[in-house]
Amino acid sequence: MELLLLATAFIFFVFYAVLIIYYRQCWQQIPDYHPLLQYNDNTIFPGATNKKNTTKISIIIPARNEAPNITLCLQSILKQTYPADLFEIIVVDDHSTDNTVQLVQSFNKENTHCIFLKDFVSGTFNAYKKKAIEVAIAQSTGDLIVTTDADCFMGSNWLQTIACFYEEYSPAFIAAPVSINCNNRFISIFQALDFMTLQGITGASVFKKMHSMCNGANLAYEKKAFHEAGGFKGIDNIASGDDMLLMHKIYQLHPNRVLFLKSKEAIVQTKPMETWKGFFNQRIRWASKADKYDDKRIMAVLILVYFFNLSFLALPVMAAFSNTTFSILNYQLSIINYWFLLLVLKTLVELFFLFPVAKFFNKQLILWWFPVAQPFHILYTIVAGGLGKFGSYTWKSRIVK
């Protein structure tokens, strides 16, 4: 039994290592995007033409009790180099009980609007964020929908870069990069490392059309494509999935028009969870949609990752009840020795993958923390994955099952 479990763990590792190394190769193959269009203020990108942007963009921000964050978010959007007459901001208040609404209304800009979810839908349901986005799209005037979160902020060329990419390649759906704006606390660094890993896999998988991955903090899609896909119909009873589940619906209609925008100018910064409880609730929420994917290509990856991580829990448990040793290169090693070897190999493979991703996000220095974070990452993957399927979580002061 011990030998079977050990052999299975190493087989998982081989498949996992091949996958992670392939993701690295794919990430490096994604061309860095540099817009070729002229800014509104007449500063010019390298190799620019005199062509001007024409795309009308609607930026949608669902917000519930976001008073500590919404001001910075709106300020960063209103400082965009993109022409102000070509974009609008629609903040959808999701039954806030703080002064989120007052802060939004204080901006008093012609292209900034606050609407109220309660004015359009009533009763209780599971997918408030999807309802908020759906309502905002119905009220929007733009041809390109851009979504972000109220706890995000971005550089001044963010919208310009998205618009240039859209006008150059005509995608139906754009997944764009997101980064955790971390501080020196371990919980913040841990989230930045974990999130950076997900972003690297996102870019690689979208570029190679392996499976659908994205993050709702930085998305763009055609309003026309949203309606062609039926919006959130069929997934509107699922609490999460306003990003990846919608992405796959659009991918089914336009497989060659779902692209990843790899540009430092397009990076959106988001806040880390301040507590471990908040972090686990967020990750459980993400994991809760795993069995709802119509994109079955990702299921094999999720199963491999989950059971490979689970083996790191199973091996020490078995070692506690067994003194069995196995020979390798004439050395007798116990199960716990093999467990440690697997841990080292997993860490090295993931660091190999992460280095070019960290360079893109300018986070090379926090890679020193990666070996320390590894045991915590394994544990959270097991717990969040299990509770995402069988448990419940609290999000925005709501209990979701």
C-alpha positions as CSV (number, residue, x, y, z in Angstrom):
1,M,0.0,0.0,0.0
2,E,2.8,2.4,0.9
3,L,4.7,1.7,-2.3
4,L,1.5,2.2,-4.4
5,L,0.8,5.6,-2.8
6,L,4.4,6.7,-3.2
7,A,4.5,5.6,-6.8
8,T,1.2,7.4,-7.5
9,A,2.6,10.6,-5.9
10,F,5.6,10.5,-8.2
11,I,3.5,9.8,-11.3
12,F,1.4,12.8,-10.4
13,F,4.6,14.8,-10.1
14,V,5.8,13.8,-13.5
15,F,2.5,14.9,-15.2
16,Y,2.4,18.1,-13.0
17,A,6.0,19.0,-13.9
18,V,5.4,18.5,-17.6
19,L,2.3,20.7,-17.4
20,I,4.0,23.5,-15.4
21,I,7.0,23.6,-17.7
22,Y,4.7,23.7,-20.7
23,Y,2.8,26.6,-19.2
24,R,6.2,28.4,-18.8
25,Q,7.0,27.9,-22.5
26,C,3.6,29.2,-23.5
27,W,3.9,32.3,-21.2
28,Q,7.2,33.2,-22.8
29,Q,5.7,32.8,-26.3
30,I,3.0,35.4,-25.7
31,P,4.2,38.6,-27.4
32,D,4.4,41.7,-25.2
33,Y,1.8,44.1,-26.5
34,H,2.9,47.7,-27.2
35,P,0.1,49.9,-28.6
36,L,0.7,51.6,-31.9
37,L,-1.8,54.4,-31.5
38,Q,-1.5,58.0,-30.4
39,Y,-2.5,59.2,-27.0
40,N,-5.2,61.8,-26.4
41,D,-2.6,64.2,-25.0
42,N,-0.5,63.8,-28.2
43,T,2.3,61.8,-26.6
44,I,3.1,58.9,-28.8
45,F,3.9,55.2,-28.3
46,P,7.0,53.9,-30.1
47,G,6.2,53.2,-33.7
48,A,2.9,55.0,-33.5
49,T,0.6,56.0,-36.3
50,N,-1.6,59.1,-36.3
51,K,-4.7,57.0,-36.0
52,K,-7.1,57.9,-33.2
53,N,-9.2,55.6,-31.0
54,T,-12.9,55.4,-31.8
55,T,-14.2,52.6,-29.5
56,K,-16.8,53.7,-26.9
57,I,-16.1,51.8,-23.7
58,S,-18.4,51.2,-20.7
59,I,-16.5,50.4,-17.5
60,I,-18.6,48.4,-15.0
61,I,-17.8,48.3,-11.3
62,P,-20.1,46.3,-9.0
63,A,-19.7,47.6,-5.5
64,R,-21.0,46.5,-2.1
65,N,-19.7,48.3,1.0
66,E,-16.5,49.5,-0.8
67,A,-16.1,52.9,1.0
68,P,-12.4,52.3,1.8
69,N,-11.6,51.5,-1.8
70,I,-13.9,53.1,-4.3
71,T,-12.3,56.6,-4.2
72,L,-8.9,55.3,-5.3
73,C,-10.5,53.1,-8.0
74,L,-12.4,56.0,-9.5
75,Q,-9.6,58.4,-9.3
76,S,-7.3,56.1,-11.2
77,I,-9.9,55.5,-13.9
78,L,-10.6,59.2,-14.3
79,K,-6.9,59.9,-14.8
80,Q,-6.8,57.7,-17.9
81,T,-5.1,59.0,-21.1
82,Y,-8.1,57.6,-23.0
83,P,-10.4,60.4,-24.3
84,A,-13.1,61.1,-21.6
85,D,-15.8,61.3,-24.2
86,L,-15.1,57.7,-25.3
87,F,-15.7,56.0,-21.9
88,E,-18.2,55.9,-19.2
89,I,-18.0,54.5,-15.6
90,I,-21.0,52.7,-14.2
91,V,-20.9,51.8,-10.6
92,V,-23.6,49.4,-9.5
93,D,-24.4,49.7,-5.8
94,D,-25.2,46.3,-4.5
95,H,-27.2,47.2,-1.3
96,S,-24.3,48.9,0.4
97,T,-24.8,49.9,4.1
98,D,-21.8,52.3,4.2
99,N,-21.2,55.5,2.3
100,T,-20.1,53.9,-0.9
101,V,-22.9,55.7,-2.9
102,Q,-22.1,59.1,-1.5
103,L,-18.4,58.7,-2.4
104,V,-19.3,57.7,-6.0
105,Q,-21.8,60.6,-6.3
106,S,-19.2,63.1,-5.0
107,F,-17.2,62.8,-8.2
108,N,-20.0,64.5,-10.2
109,K,-18.5,63.7,-13.6
110,E,-20.6,63.5,-16.7
111,N,-19.1,60.1,-17.5
112,T,-19.5,58.6,-14.0
113,H,-22.8,57.1,-13.0
114,C,-24.1,55.3,-10.0
115,I,-27.1,53.0,-10.3
116,F,-28.8,50.8,-7.7
117,L,-29.3,47.1,-8.1
118,K,-32.4,47.3,-5.9
119,D,-34.1,49.5,-8.5
120,F,-33.9,46.7,-11.1
121,V,-34.2,43.4,-9.2
122,S,-35.8,42.3,-6.0
123,G,-35.8,39.3,-3.8
124,T,-32.8,37.1,-2.8
125,F,-30.7,35.1,-5.2
126,N,-27.2,33.6,-5.4
127,A,-25.4,35.6,-8.0
128,Y,-25.6,39.3,-7.0
129,K,-22.5,40.3,-9.0
130,K,-23.8,38.8,-12.2
131,K,-27.1,40.6,-11.7
132,A,-25.2,43.9,-11.2
133,I,-23.1,43.5,-14.3
134,E,-26.2,42.4,-16.3
135,V,-28.1,45.5,-15.2
136,A,-25.2,47.8,-16.0
137,I,-24.7,46.3,-19.5
138,A,-28.4,47.0,-20.2
139,Q,-27.8,50.7,-19.1
140,S,-24.5,51.1,-20.9
141,T,-23.8,53.0,-24.1
142,G,-20.4,51.5,-25.0
143,D,-19.6,48.8,-27.6
144,L,-16.8,47.3,-25.4
145,I,-17.6,46.3,-21.8
146,V,-14.7,46.5,-19.4
147,T,-15.2,45.1,-15.9
148,T,-13.1,45.7,-12.8
149,D,-13.6,45.6,-9.0
150,A,-14.0,48.4,-6.6
151,D,-10.9,47.5,-4.7
152,C,-8.7,47.8,-7.8
153,F,-6.6,50.6,-9.3
154,M,-4.7,50.9,-12.5
155,G,-2.1,53.0,-14.4
156,S,-3.1,55.9,-16.6
157,N,-2.6,53.9,-19.9
158,W,-4.8,51.0,-18.9
159,L,-7.8,51.9,-20.9
160,Q,-5.8,53.2,-23.8
161,T,-4.0,49.9,-24.1
162,I,-7.2,47.8,-24.0
163,A,-8.7,50.0,-26.7
164,C,-5.7,49.8,-28.9
165,F,-5.5,46.0,-28.5
166,Y,-9.2,45.7,-29.3
167,E,-9.0,47.9,-32.4
168,E,-5.9,46.1,-33.7
169,Y,-7.0,42.5,-33.2
170,S,-10.8,42.7,-32.9
171,P,-11.2,40.2,-30.1
172,A,-14.6,39.3,-28.7
173,F,-13.2,38.7,-25.2
174,I,-10.0,40.0,-23.6
175,A,-8.4,38.5,-20.5
176,A,-6.0,41.0,-19.0
177,P,-3.4,40.8,-16.2
178,V,-4.1,41.4,-12.5
179,S,-1.6,41.8,-9.7
180,I,-1.9,41.7,-5.9
181,N,-0.6,45.0,-4.5
182,C,1.2,43.4,-1.6
183,N,2.9,44.8,1.5
184,N,5.5,43.2,3.8
185,R,3.0,41.0,5.7
186,F,3.4,37.3,5.0
187,I,-0.4,36.9,4.2
188,S,0.0,39.6,1.6
189,I,3.1,38.1,0.0
190,F,1.5,34.7,0.1
191,Q,-1.5,36.0,-1.9
192,A,0.7,37.8,-4.4
193,L,2.7,34.6,-5.1
194,D,-0.4,32.5,-5.4
195,F,-2.2,35.1,-7.6
196,M,0.9,35.5,-9.8
197,T,1.0,31.8,-10.4
198,L,-2.7,31.9,-11.5
199,Q,-2.0,34.8,-13.8
200,G,0.9,33.0,-15.5
201,I,-1.3,30.0,-16.1
202,T,-4.1,32.2,-17.3
203,G,-1.9,33.9,-19.9
204,A,-0.5,30.6,-21.1
205,S,-3.8,28.7,-21.3
206,V,-5.6,31.5,-23.1
207,F,-2.8,32.1,-25.6
208,K,-2.6,28.4,-26.4
209,K,-6.4,27.9,-26.2
210,M,-5.9,25.1,-23.7
211,H,-8.8,26.1,-21.4
212,S,-10.7,29.2,-20.2
213,M,-9.1,31.2,-17.4
214,C,-9.4,34.9,-16.5
215,N,-10.2,37.2,-13.6
216,G,-13.1,39.6,-13.4
217,A,-10.9,42.4,-12.0
218,N,-9.6,43.1,-15.6
219,L,-11.8,41.9,-18.4
220,A,-13.1,43.3,-21.7
221,Y,-15.7,41.9,-24.0
222,E,-17.9,43.1,-26.8
223,K,-21.4,43.9,-25.7
224,K,-22.5,42.2,-28.9
225,A,-20.7,39.0,-27.9
226,F,-22.2,39.1,-24.5
227,H,-25.7,39.2,-25.9
228,E,-24.8,36.5,-28.6
229,A,-23.7,34.2,-25.8
230,G,-27.0,34.8,-23.9
231,G,-25.3,36.8,-21.2
232,F,-25.3,34.9,-17.9
233,K,-28.3,32.8,-18.8
234,G,-27.6,29.2,-17.7
235,I,-25.0,30.3,-15.1
236,D,-27.0,32.9,-13.3
237,N,-27.7,30.6,-10.4
238,I,-24.0,30.2,-9.6
239,A,-22.6,32.7,-7.1
240,S,-19.2,33.0,-8.8
241,G,-18.2,32.7,-12.4
242,D,-19.0,36.1,-13.8
243,D,-15.6,35.9,-15.5
244,M,-14.5,32.3,-16.4
245,L,-18.0,30.9,-17.1
246,L,-18.9,33.8,-19.3
247,M,-15.5,33.5,-21.0
248,H,-16.2,30.0,-22.0
249,K,-19.7,30.8,-23.3
250,I,-18.1,33.4,-25.6
251,Y,-15.3,31.1,-26.5
252,Q,-17.8,28.5,-27.8
253,L,-19.0,31.1,-30.3
254,H,-15.7,32.8,-31.1
255,P,-12.8,30.4,-30.3
256,N,-10.3,32.4,-32.3
257,R,-11.4,35.8,-30.8
258,V,-10.7,35.1,-27.1
259,L,-7.2,36.6,-26.4
260,F,-4.9,37.4,-23.5
261,L,-3.5,41.0,-23.4
262,K,0.1,40.7,-22.1
263,S,1.1,44.3,-21.4
264,K,2.5,45.9,-18.3
265,E,0.4,49.0,-19.2
266,A,-2.8,46.9,-18.8
267,I,-2.0,45.5,-15.4
268,V,-4.7,46.1,-12.8
269,Q,-3.6,46.2,-9.1
270,T,-5.9,44.7,-6.5
271,K,-5.8,44.5,-2.7
272,P,-5.0,41.3,-0.9
273,M,-7.4,39.9,1.7
274,E,-6.4,41.3,5.1
275,T,-7.2,38.1,7.1
276,W,-6.7,34.4,6.5
277,K,-10.5,34.0,7.0
278,G,-11.1,36.5,4.2
279,F,-8.6,34.8,2.0
280,F,-10.1,31.3,2.5
281,N,-13.6,32.7,1.8
282,Q,-12.4,34.2,-1.4
283,R,-10.6,31.1,-2.6
284,I,-13.5,28.8,-1.6
285,R,-15.8,31.1,-3.7
286,W,-13.5,30.7,-6.7
287,A,-13.3,26.9,-6.1
288,S,-17.1,26.6,-5.8
289,K,-17.6,27.0,-9.5
290,A,-15.1,24.2,-10.4
291,D,-17.7,21.5,-11.2
292,K,-19.9,24.1,-13.1
293,Y,-17.4,24.5,-15.9
294,D,-18.7,23.5,-19.3
295,D,-15.1,23.8,-20.4
296,K,-14.1,20.2,-19.6
297,R,-10.5,20.9,-20.7
298,I,-9.8,22.5,-17.4
299,M,-11.2,19.7,-15.3
300,A,-8.3,17.3,-16.0
301,V,-5.9,20.1,-14.8
302,L,-7.9,20.8,-11.7
303,I,-8.1,17.1,-10.8
304,L,-4.4,16.6,-11.3
305,V,-3.5,19.7,-9.2
306,Y,-5.8,18.8,-6.4
307,F,-4.8,15.1,-6.0
308,F,-1.1,15.9,-6.4
309,N,-1.4,18.4,-3.5
310,L,-3.5,15.9,-1.6
311,S,-0.7,13.4,-1.8
312,F,1.4,15.8,0.3
313,L,-1.1,15.3,3.1
314,A,-1.5,11.6,2.6
315,L,2.2,10.7,2.7
316,P,3.0,12.2,6.1
317,V,-0.1,10.6,7.6
318,M,1.0,7.2,6.2
319,A,4.6,7.8,7.5
320,A,3.2,8.3,11.0
321,F,1.9,4.7,11.0
322,S,4.7,3.0,9.0
323,N,8.4,2.6,9.3
324,T,8.7,1.2,5.8
325,T,11.8,2.3,3.8
326,F,12.5,2.1,0.1
327,S,15.8,1.9,-1.7
328,I,17.0,4.5,-4.2
329,L,20.6,4.5,-5.5
330,N,21.5,2.1,-2.7
331,Y,20.1,4.5,0.0
332,Q,17.3,3.4,2.3
333,L,14.8,6.3,2.5
334,S,11.7,6.5,4.6
335,I,8.3,7.7,3.3
336,I,9.0,11.1,5.0
337,N,12.3,11.4,3.0
338,Y,10.4,10.9,-0.2
339,W,7.8,13.4,0.9
340,F,10.5,16.0,1.4
341,L,12.1,15.1,-2.0
342,L,8.8,15.6,-3.7
343,L,8.3,18.9,-1.9
344,V,11.7,20.2,-3.1
345,L,11.1,19.0,-6.7
346,K,7.6,20.7,-6.7
347,T,9.1,23.9,-5.4
348,L,11.9,24.0,-8.0
349,V,9.6,23.3,-10.9
350,E,7.2,26.0,-9.8
351,L,10.0,28.6,-9.3
352,F,11.2,27.8,-12.8
353,F,7.7,28.6,-14.1
354,L,7.3,31.7,-11.9
355,F,10.5,33.5,-12.7
356,P,9.5,35.0,-16.1
357,V,6.0,35.7,-14.8
358,A,7.4,37.5,-11.8
359,K,9.7,39.5,-14.1
360,F,6.6,40.7,-16.1
361,F,4.9,41.8,-12.8
362,N,8.1,43.2,-11.4
363,K,7.9,40.9,-8.3
364,Q,11.1,38.9,-8.5
365,L,12.1,39.8,-5.0
366,I,9.2,38.1,-3.4
367,L,10.2,34.8,-5.0
368,W,12.5,34.3,-2.0
369,W,9.4,33.7,0.0
370,F,8.1,31.0,-2.2
371,P,9.7,28.0,-0.4
372,V,8.3,29.3,2.9
373,A,4.9,29.7,1.3
374,Q,4.8,26.2,-0.3
375,P,3.4,24.2,2.7
376,F,0.7,26.8,3.2
377,H,-0.2,26.8,-0.5
378,I,-0.6,23.0,-0.4
379,L,-2.8,23.1,2.6
380,Y,-5.0,25.9,1.3
381,T,-5.4,24.1,-2.1
382,I,-6.7,21.0,-0.3
383,V,-9.0,22.9,2.1
384,A,-10.4,25.4,-0.4
385,G,-10.9,22.8,-3.1
386,G,-12.9,20.6,-0.7
387,L,-15.0,23.3,0.9
388,G,-15.6,24.8,-2.5
389,K,-17.4,21.6,-3.5
390,F,-19.1,20.6,-0.2
391,G,-19.0,23.6,2.1
392,S,-20.3,27.2,2.3
393,Y,-18.6,30.5,2.6
394,T,-19.3,34.1,3.5
395,W,-18.8,36.8,0.9
396,K,-19.7,40.5,1.2
397,S,-21.6,39.7,4.5
398,R,-23.7,37.1,2.7
399,I,-23.6,33.3,3.4
400,V,-23.4,31.4,0.1
401,K,-23.9,27.6,-0.1
